[in-house]
Amino acid sequence: TREAPGYDRWRWYRISLTVNGDQIRAALDGVPMLEASDSTLTSGQAGLFTYALGGLLFDDVRVTTP
């Protein structure tokens, strides 16, 4: 059942984020969902965040560089 906007609980999704310079792209299950530019973040680290709604798990997280 759908319990929160945008996702189904207990279902696996493949999420990919690509950052190249100031260009940010996101895809959900291979479908492009977001494209944006942000030149304010010039360095940092990758991280994952969710609201405490439950039913959210992460697996096989990879961070690579070109």
Summary of the structure (lengths in Angstrom):
residues: 66
radius of gyration: 13.7
end to end distance: 39.0
largest distance: 39.9
contacts: 77
relative contact order: 0.20
helix: 0%
strand: 32%
